[in-house]
Amino acid sequence: MTPMSDLVELLETLCPMFVIVDETGQIQSVGHTLQKLRPDQPMAERNFLDIFELIRPKSITTVSGLMVASCGRLQLRFRDEPRTTLKGLVAPLRNRSGAVINLSFGISIQNKAH
């Protein structure tokens, strides 16, 4: 296995609503649970910001801005119907260009602690 396929396998187990994007925002890999939300529309090889509209932080309008927000929380929704709202965290990939974006439907344990 390659390091990327090892990462994808790990993410499928730990956070099946993940997206891996390259530095241009092109989706390299998508978790199986996230892809089930759009079964007839493969997300791989599409631009992340063409699929998702960022709600918070509102100041982010580019993938490079998304990479800078790696310590922050995201709120986003699908651009097409149904416009499901999701929460997310961005983690830049070390020694690679791009990031892992972990998405979820709602309140996280981290949110409950505050």
C-alpha positions in Angstrom: 0.0 0.0 0.0 1.1 3.6 -0.6 1.1 6.1 2.2 -2.0 7.8 0.7 -4.0 4.5 0.5 -3.0 3.8 4.1 -4.3 7.3 5.1 -7.6 6.7 3.2 -8.1 3.3 4.8 -7.5 4.8 8.3 -9.9 7.7 7.6 -12.6 5.4 6.3 -12.6 3.7 9.7 -12.2 6.7 11.9 -14.1 9.5 10.1 -16.1 8.2 7.1 -17.3 11.6 6.2 -13.8 12.9 5.2 -12.6 14.7 2.1 -9.0 14.9 1.0 -8.2 17.9 -1.1 -5.1 19.0 -2.9 -3.7 22.5 -2.8 -6.0 23.6 -5.6 -9.1 22.3 -3.9 -9.6 19.3 -6.1 -11.0 16.4 -4.2 -8.6 13.4 -4.2 -10.7 11.1 -2.0 -14.1 11.0 -0.2 -15.3 9.0 2.7 -17.9 6.4 1.8 -20.5 7.8 4.2 -20.2 11.3 2.7 -20.4 10.0 -0.8 -23.7 8.2 0.1 -25.2 11.6 0.5 -24.8 12.1 -3.2 -24.7 8.6 -4.6 -25.3 9.7 -8.2 -22.7 12.5 -8.2 -19.1 11.3 -7.6 -17.2 14.0 -5.7 -13.6 12.8 -6.5 -11.8 15.0 -9.1 -14.2 17.9 -8.5 -13.4 21.2 -6.7 -14.4 21.2 -3.0 -15.9 24.7 -3.3 -18.0 23.7 -6.3 -19.7 21.2 -4.1 -19.8 22.9 -0.8 -20.7 26.5 0.2 -18.9 27.8 3.3 -21.2 29.4 5.8 -18.6 30.0 8.6 -16.2 31.5 8.7 -17.6 33.8 6.0 -14.2 35.3 5.2 -13.1 32.1 3.5 -13.7 32.1 -0.2 -10.7 30.1 -1.5 -9.0 26.8 -0.8 -5.9 28.6 0.4 -8.1 30.4 2.9 -9.5 27.0 3.9 -6.0 25.7 4.6 -5.3 28.7 6.9 -8.4 27.9 8.8 -7.0 24.6 9.9 -7.3 25.3 13.6 -10.9 26.6 13.2 -14.3 25.1 12.8 -16.2 25.2 9.6 -19.9 25.2 8.9 -20.8 24.4 5.3 -23.6 23.1 3.2 -24.1 21.4 -0.1 -24.7 23.8 -3.0 -27.3 21.6 -4.5 -30.5 20.1 -3.0 -30.9 18.9 -0.4 -28.7 21.6 1.0 -27.6 19.6 4.0 -25.6 21.6 6.6 -22.4 20.1 8.0 -19.7 21.0 10.4 -16.1 20.4 9.8 -12.4 20.6 10.8 -9.5 21.1 8.4 -6.1 19.3 9.0 -3.3 20.2 6.5 -1.3 17.2 5.3 2.3 17.3 6.3 4.9 16.9 3.6 2.1 17.1 1.0 0.0 19.7 -0.5 -3.6 19.6 0.6 -5.6 18.8 3.6 -8.1 16.4 5.2 -11.4 17.9 6.0 -13.4 15.9 8.5 -17.2 16.6 8.2 -20.1 15.7 10.5 -23.8 16.3 10.9 -24.0 18.0 14.2 -22.8 18.6 17.7 -19.5 17.2 18.6 -18.1 16.1 22.0 -15.8 19.2 21.7 -18.8 21.5 21.4 -20.6 19.9 24.4 -17.6 20.5 26.6 -17.8 24.3 26.2 
